[in-house]
Structure formats: structure tokens, C-alpha cells
Amino acid sequence: MKPVLPGGTIGIMGGGQLGSMLCVEARRMGYKTVVLDPAADAPAAAVCDVFIQAAVDDKESALKLAAQSDVVTLEWELIPAETLKAIESKKPLFPSSKVIEAIQDRLTQKEFLQSRGLPLAPFAAVDTQTSLAAGVRRLGPDCILKRRRAGYDGKGQQVITADTDLSVAENLLSAPCVLERKVSFKKELSVILSRDGNGTVTFFPLAENIHRKGILHATVAPARISSEVRKKAEDLAAAAASALGHVGVLAAELFLLPGGALLINEIAPRVHNSGHYTLGACATSQFEAHLRAVCGLPAGAPALLAPAVMVNLMGELWESGEPDWTKVLACPQARLHLYGKKKASPGRKMGHIVLVGVDAEAGLALADELLRQ
């Protein structure tokens, strides 16, 4: 593909916070953007050049976006593959519909990774109470039941233990699910990489994730791990990206087990929440790296300029109205990112803070203090 240079137009399927941040980086680099999203008040609507309000499965509107773009990408993977194939018939699309078909269904994703010899926790397809009971007997009583599609941030999931009455999963089983054995892990790690059309992979510094209530709370970069673990994690993520033939940024979430082994939890063929620390802490952000890859440009330098901690700002902070950002803005290490969402609700990501130039312990303590204030 001929490189798309600044002055060109990038189409983005999806206009949430990830799409918005892609638009901001694109404009800084000299590109125009066209965004499609069903919500009139989507965050990206305020920062793109052209906004198309339509459902992501609306082929006619997707083709309208493609007609105005030189290359098309997406902010998340839950877009119907048929819509993406329609775009591909007109313009270059990264990640491709083939990648999305392999990834967007949790079961299909796990089967794909397993077929490539990549390590995963044991799993089973589940779609009835009978198959759930059989899966629990096979995998053991400590499991997690997940919707195969559309679940995220702890939504569409049910923890199963020896004391769980399996009837509680009845609503979840109204759609196909996958049952995963719950594993005891020391840390969850994120590999954020960028892969270009020639197969060259560039790694951002390995990050360490901290969850609360099943939702990513904070990310620490660099992760507090050995160089040997870092290399193993990068190799696993690169193997997944190469097997997919992926172009762009890809995030791989991995579990580090007590004995030092690694398991892949999930992969996302896009920019990722756990890569937000790159906005301010790295020479090139994950968003610029993604745009460079999909436009056929050389990779930027992913070097970590300073250690960092990223903390998500959840809707609970808005319970009494707009938070007072005075303390955050007075903190010299803090970079505040607000997504411009009109409605706050518990568990909804409304923004994040990147604390730059702080080590893990001090940064996490400072993050909690800023949230408290």
C-alpha cells in the first residue's frame, strides 16, 4: 500500500474516547478524520473533521465513511465483520476484517490462540445450564463465566465458586458464553505493541495492571518484573500479532503465575486503556504509533521518557456533580485527560490521569490521594 501522508484522511469506526484520542493525535500530525458512531454526543464528534451518526452495522453509512477516507481503522473490535468487509472492498482497512473475525468472539479468539500453541487458562464453550455444569466439573469449581461477545469491564461475567448456585447464570446464558478456569496469578501484565505492514514489531515498555471490581483501576509502567519475564511476554504478544497478520497497535493482557509462567488472558487489536500512560510518558504515544502503522509510515520511538502511573477516572467521582480538579491541576506530575462524556454513571470511564516521573509505589499512593481529594 502507498503510504498515507499528512494531509490525508483517516476514517475511524467508533467515536468513543479511543476514537477521540486517535482524532486528536491525527490532527496534531496533520491528518483529517472522519468518524462513524451511533451517538450524536460521542466524544470524537467534537474533535473530528466529519462526523457520521449511524450504527456500526450500517453498511451504507460505513461506505460513506470509506468514500471520504484514504485509510480506515477502528477504535474497538465489536464491529460486525460484514460491515468491515464492505469497507475493505473500497479502501484499505487496518485491522482487517479477518483479524476482527478471529478476535471479537472470546471463544473464537481462544481457539485461534490455542491452535497457534499459545498458553491459555483451560476453557470450555457453554450455552446451557447443562453444558455449564459439565464445564464446571471439567475445569473445577473456581471459574469465570463470560459472554462470548460484548462483555467488558467486568460486565457480562459471573464468578463461579464451589458454593455458587449455577442458576444465577441463567440470564447470562441467554447468549453464548465461554467458561474459563480462574487462575491464581501474581500480576496482570499488558504488552502494547505496534506491528507494521512488513511485519516489524515495536514494543512499548511492559506495563502492570491493577484492577478494582473487575475494572482496570491503574497501570504502572514499567512493570515490576524481571527482564526474562518481559522478554517472554513480548514474544507471546508478538506471536499472536504475527499469527493474525495484524497491522496497528495490539494489546495483550497476560497473567504472570507464581512459578514465572505466563498465560494470555485476552488480546485486543487496537489502542487500549492500559496503554494510556504512553500519552506523556513515552516519546511516541500508542495513538500515534497506531496511526503510523495503518498509514504505512515508519514506527515512532516507543521509549519511556519517565516512569509513570495511569489511573482511570470512573463515573462514581461525579456522584455529587463535576469533580473539583484543582488538586489534580496543581500537581506537577499529573496530566489530566477528560473524555467529554455527557453522562456519568458508576463503572463508566470518564477520563484518566497520567502521573509522570513517579515510581510505582509513590505514584499509586499519589493517585489514590488525588482521587480522594
C-alpha positions in Angstrom: 0.0 0.0 0.0 1.2 3.5 -0.8 1.8 5.5 2.5 -0.9 7.9 3.5 0.9 11.1 4.3 -0.2 14.1 6.4 -2.9 15.9 4.6 -4.7 12.6 4.0 -7.9 11.5 5.7 -8.3 8.7 8.2 -11.6 7.0 8.7 -12.4 5.8 12.3 -15.2 3.3 13.0 -16.3 4.2 16.6 -16.3 7.6 18.3 -15.7 6.9 22.0 -12.7 8.0 24.0 -10.3 5.9 22.0 -11.6 7.3 18.7 -11.4 10.8 20.2 -7.8 10.4 21.2 -6.9 9.0 17.8 -8.5 12.1 16.2 -6.5 14.5 18.4 -3.2 12.7 17.5 -4.2 12.6 13.9 -4.9 16.4 13.8 -1.6 17.1 15.5 0.2 15.0 12.9 -1.6 16.9 10.1 -4.4 14.4 9.1 -8.1 14.9 8.7 -10.5 12.4 10.3 -14.0 11.0 9.5 -15.8 9.2 12.4 -18.8 7.0 12.5 -20.7 6.4 15.8 -24.3 5.9 16.7 -24.3 8.6 19.5 -24.7 12.2 18.5 -22.7 13.3 21.5 -19.9 10.7 21.1 -16.5 12.2 22.4 -14.9 12.0 18.9 -17.8 14.1 17.4 -16.3 17.2 19.0 -12.8 16.7 17.5 -13.1 15.0 14.1 -13.5 16.8 10.8 -16.5 14.9 9.6 -19.0 13.0 11.9 -21.4 10.4 10.6 -24.1 9.5 13.1 -25.0 5.9 12.3 -25.0 2.4 13.8 -21.7 0.5 13.3 -23.6 -2.2 11.4 -25.0 0.3 8.9 -23.2 -0.7 5.7 -24.4 2.3 3.7 -23.0 4.8 6.2 -19.8 2.8 6.6 -19.3 3.0 2.8 -19.9 6.8 3.1 -17.1 6.9 5.6 -14.8 4.8 3.3 -15.6 7.1 0.4 -14.2 10.1 2.3 -11.1 8.3 3.7 -7.7 7.2 2.4 -7.4 4.5 5.0 -9.9 3.2 7.7 -9.3 1.9 11.2 -11.4 1.3 14.2 -11.4 2.1 17.9 -12.8 -1.3 19.1 -13.3 -4.8 17.8 -17.1 -5.3 18.3 -18.0 -4.1 14.8 -19.7 -6.7 12.5 -17.2 -8.3 10.2 -19.6 -7.9 7.3 -19.6 -4.1 7.7 -15.8 -4.2 7.7 -15.7 -6.4 4.6 -17.8 -3.8 2.8 -15.3 -1.1 3.8 -12.4 -3.3 2.7 -13.9 -3.6 -0.8 -13.4 0.1 -1.2 -10.4 1.2 1.0 -7.5 -0.2 3.0 -8.7 -1.3 6.5 -6.5 -2.0 9.5 -7.0 -4.1 11.4 -8.5 -6.3 8.7 -11.9 -8.0 8.9 -10.0 -11.3 9.1 -8.4 -10.1 12.3 -11.7 -8.9 13.8 -13.4 -12.2 12.9 -10.8 -14.1 14.9 -10.8 -11.8 17.9 -14.3 -10.4 18.6 -15.7 -13.7 19.9 -14.0 -14.8 23.1 -14.3 -18.5 22.2 -13.0 -18.0 18.6 -10.2 -15.9 20.0 -9.2 -18.6 22.5 -9.4 -21.3 19.9 -7.3 -19.3 17.5 -4.6 -18.7 20.1 -4.6 -22.3 21.3 -4.3 -23.5 17.7 -1.0 -21.5 17.5 0.4 -23.1 20.6 0.0 -20.0 22.8 -0.7 -20.6 26.5 -4.1 -20.0 27.9 -6.1 -21.0 31.0 -8.3 -24.0 30.3 -11.7 -23.1 28.9 -15.0 -24.6 27.6 -17.8 -23.4 25.4 -21.1 -23.0 27.4 -24.6 -22.2 26.2 -26.9 -24.1 28.6 -27.2 -24.9 32.2 -26.3 -28.5 31.3 -23.1 -27.5 29.5 -22.2 -25.1 32.3 -22.5 -27.9 34.9 -20.3 -30.1 32.7 -17.8 -27.3 32.2 -17.5 -26.7 36.0 -17.0 -30.5 36.5 -14.2 -30.5 33.9 -12.5 -27.2 34.8 -13.0 -27.2 38.6 -15.3 -25.1 40.8 -13.3 -21.8 40.6 -14.2 -20.4 37.2 -15.4 -17.3 35.4 -18.3 -17.4 33.0 -18.2 -14.7 30.3 -20.4 -13.7 27.4 -18.6 -14.6 24.2 -19.3 -11.1 22.7 -19.7 -7.6 24.0 -18.8 -8.0 27.7 -16.1 -5.7 29.0 -15.0 -4.0 32.3 -16.5 -6.9 34.3 -19.9 -6.7 32.5 -21.4 -9.9 31.1 -19.4 -12.0 33.6 -20.2 -14.3 36.6 -17.7 -15.7 39.0 -18.3 -19.4 39.8 -17.2 -21.0 43.0 -17.9 -24.3 44.8 -20.7 -22.5 46.7 -22.4 -20.9 43.6 -25.9 -22.0 42.7 -25.4 -22.3 38.9 -29.0 -21.0 38.3 -27.6 -17.4 38.9 -26.1 -17.7 35.4 -29.5 -18.1 33.7 -29.6 -14.5 32.4 -26.0 -14.7 31.2 -26.7 -17.9 29.3 -29.3 -16.2 27.2 -26.4 -15.6 24.9 -23.4 -18.0 24.1 -20.7 -17.9 26.8 -17.3 -19.3 27.5 -16.2 -20.7 30.9 -12.6 -20.1 32.0 -10.8 -21.7 34.8 -9.8 -19.0 37.3 -6.1 -18.9 37.9 -4.1 -17.5 40.8 -1.6 -15.0 39.4 1.0 -12.7 40.8 0.4 -9.8 38.3 -1.6 -9.0 35.2 0.7 -7.5 32.6 0.0 -5.6 29.4 2.1 -5.7 26.3 1.3 -2.8 24.0 3.0 -3.3 20.6 2.8 -1.8 17.1 3.1 -4.0 14.0 3.5 -2.6 10.5 2.6 -4.0 7.2 6.0 -5.5 6.7 5.7 -7.5 10.0 8.1 -5.3 12.0 7.1 -5.2 15.7 7.8 -2.3 18.0 7.2 -2.7 21.8 6.2 -0.1 24.3 7.5 -0.6 27.9 5.7 -3.5 29.5 3.0 -2.3 31.9 1.5 -3.8 35.1 -2.3 -3.6 35.6 -4.2 -3.2 38.9 -8.0 -3.9 38.8 -10.8 -3.0 41.2 -14.2 -4.5 40.9 -13.2 -6.2 37.7 -12.3 -2.9 36.0 -8.9 -1.5 35.3 -8.0 0.9 38.0 -4.4 1.8 37.4 -1.4 0.9 35.1 2.2 1.1 36.2 5.0 1.5 33.7 7.5 0.0 33.7 6.1 -3.2 35.2 7.9 -4.5 38.3 9.2 -7.7 36.7 12.5 -9.3 35.5 13.9 -8.8 32.1 13.3 -12.5 31.4 9.6 -12.2 32.1 9.5 -9.1 30.0 11.1 -10.9 27.0 8.7 -13.9 27.4 5.7 -11.6 27.5 6.8 -9.7 24.4 7.4 -12.9 22.5 3.9 -14.2 23.3 2.3 -10.9 22.2 4.3 -10.7 19.0 3.5 -14.3 18.1 -0.2 -13.5 18.5 0.0 -10.4 16.4 2.0 -12.2 13.7 -0.3 -15.2 13.6 -3.2 -12.7 13.0 -1.3 -10.7 10.4 -2.3 -7.7 12.4 -1.3 -4.1 11.4 -1.5 -1.4 14.0 -1.4 -1.3 17.8 -2.3 -4.5 19.6 -2.7 -5.0 23.4 -2.1 -8.4 25.0 -3.2 -8.9 28.6 -1.2 -11.7 30.3 -1.2 -13.4 33.7 2.1 -13.9 35.4 1.8 -17.1 37.5 3.7 -17.7 40.8 6.2 -20.0 39.1 7.1 -17.5 36.4 4.9 -18.9 33.6 2.7 -16.6 31.5 -0.8 -17.2 30.2 -2.6 -15.0 27.7 -5.9 -13.6 29.1 -7.1 -11.6 26.2 -5.8 -9.7 23.2 -7.3 -6.5 21.7 -6.3 -5.5 18.1 -6.4 -1.7 18.9 -5.2 1.0 21.2 -6.0 0.1 24.8 -6.8 1.6 28.2 -3.6 0.1 29.7 -1.6 2.0 27.0 -2.8 5.4 28.1 0.3 6.0 30.1 2.1 6.5 26.7 0.4 9.9 26.4 3.0 11.9 28.2 5.4 9.2 29.4 6.7 7.9 26.0 8.4 9.6 23.1 5.5 8.3 20.8 2.0 7.6 22.2 0.2 4.4 21.4 -2.3 6.5 19.3 0.5 8.0 17.1 2.0 4.5 16.8 -1.3 3.1 15.6 -1.8 5.9 13.1 1.7 5.5 11.8 1.2 1.8 11.2 -2.2 2.0 9.5 -0.9 4.8 7.3 2.2 2.8 6.2 4.7 5.1 8.0 7.8 4.1 9.9 7.3 3.4 13.6 8.0 6.1 16.1 10.2 5.7 19.1 8.3 4.0 22.0 11.0 4.8 24.6 9.8 5.5 28.1 10.9 9.1 29.0 10.0 8.7 32.6 8.2 6.1 34.8 4.5 6.6 35.0 1.3 5.6 36.7 -2.1 5.9 34.9 -5.3 5.9 36.9 -8.8 5.8 35.5 -11.5 8.3 36.5 -14.7 6.4 37.0 -18.3 7.8 37.0 -18.6 7.4 40.7 -16.5 10.6 41.1 -19.3 12.6 39.5 -22.0 11.5 42.1 -22.1 14.9 43.6 -21.6 16.8 40.3 -18.5 17.8 38.4 -15.4 17.0 40.5 -13.1 19.7 41.7 -10.0 19.3 39.6 -8.0 22.0 41.5 -5.7 19.5 43.3 -5.0 17.5 40.1 -4.2 20.5 38.1 -1.9 21.8 40.9 0.0 18.5 40.9 3.1 19.0 38.7 3.3 15.3 37.8 -0.3 15.0 36.7 -1.7 15.1 33.2 -5.5 15.2 33.2 -7.4 13.6 30.3 -11.2 14.1 30.3 -13.2 12.3 27.6 -16.1 14.8 27.3 -18.8 12.2 28.0 -22.1 13.9 28.9 -23.4 11.3 31.3 -21.5 9.8 34.2 -22.6 6.5 35.8 -20.9 4.0 38.1 -18.3 1.9 36.4 -18.1 4.2 33.3 -14.7 5.5 32.3 -14.9 9.3 32.2 -11.2 10.1 31.9 -7.8 9.3 33.3 -4.8 10.9 34.9 -1.2 10.1 33.9 1.3 10.7 36.7 4.7 11.2 35.0 8.1 10.8 36.7 6.9 8.8 39.7 7.8 5.3 40.8 5.2 2.6 41.2 4.6 2.9 45.0 4.7 6.7 45.2 2.6 7.0 42.0 -0.1 4.7 43.2 -0.3 6.5 46.6 -0.4 9.8 44.9 -3.2 8.6 42.6 -5.3 7.4 45.5 -4.8 10.7 47.3 -5.8 12.8 44.2 -8.9 10.6 43.8 -9.8 11.1 47.5 -9.4 14.9 47.2 
